[in-house]
Amino acid sequence: MLHVMPHCGMRTRKRKTKKPSSGFSKDAAAYAPQSGPMHQSVELGAGGRLVIPAPMRAALGMKVGDQLTVRLEGDELRVYTYEAGIRRMQERLRPYLPENAVDEFLRWKREEAAKEWAEMDGWPKDE
């Protein structure tokens, strides 16, 4: 017969369960997008490399691998994402486009197709 002794005062260590890493530092909340101006000094690295601080990348929605546009305006560099550039162009062009641009385009395309069909009716047909 096997006799099991009750726990006799020996302490057992609890195993620490490792929490899955989220990939964010403890102060990730500080990187949440903020409103208002953000200022931070950075150092220009070898080869002209510049590190955009994490809070600014988060505020702009920038991720590793994103295509960025860098533009020189006077004595300032402007850095923005490809998507932000598209939005800016759309905003600039909006006053020059009709409100119903798709409807206007489809109307024009139908008119052009009707003209082509009318021209084709006048062509001699193969017999």
HELIX and SHEET records of a PDB file:
HELIX    1   1 ALA A   28  TYR A   31  5                                   4    
HELIX    2   2 ALA A   46  GLY A   48  5                                   3    
HELIX    3   3 ALA A   54  LEU A   60  1                                   7    
HELIX    4   4 TYR A   82  LEU A   93  1                                  12    
HELIX    5   5 ARG A   94  TYR A   96  5                                   3    
HELIX    6   6 ALA A  101  ASP A  121  1                                  21    
SHEET    1   A 2 LEU A  68  GLU A  73  0                                        
SHEET    2   A 2 GLU A  76  THR A  81 -1                                        
END                                                                             
